[in-house]
Amino acid sequence: MKQILAFFLTLILFCAPALASEQMAADIAQAEISAGRMVLVDVRTPSEWKATGVAPGAVTLTMGETGFVEKLKAVVEANPGKRIGLICAAGGRSGSVQRQMAKLGIDDDAVDIVEGMKGNWTSPGWIGRGLPVVPYTAN
């Protein structure tokens, strides 16, 4: 029950009005990651990661989990000079996290991988583009 409540509170918090935000297609993000200029943070749930796999090297953080903001800050601090790319299933949650990061002063340079892992009405997504995916294994 606490996890469900935490998820909905986080969802409400992260559904703030949009601020200026950068979006990026999955294939461009993958090139940035491969070049060492970006770290990818996958904000989906463990069941989603298990169902589709994750991008190689992606940091997996469920946006509704306890301590999410602190864990996200730790990723930013552990990767100085690298951009943070945010990805979810279709672009909704990653955009919300990006806006909240900017509002909290965590990283106003985070990038929303707007098409997500599974794609949306405008783009095929990470998986649909045939970009690399590895099975998810719990930490």
Summary of the structure (lengths in Angstrom):
residues: 139
radius of gyration: 13.8
end to end distance: 23.0
largest distance: 41.6
contacts: 432
relative contact order: 0.22
helix: 41%
strand: 14%
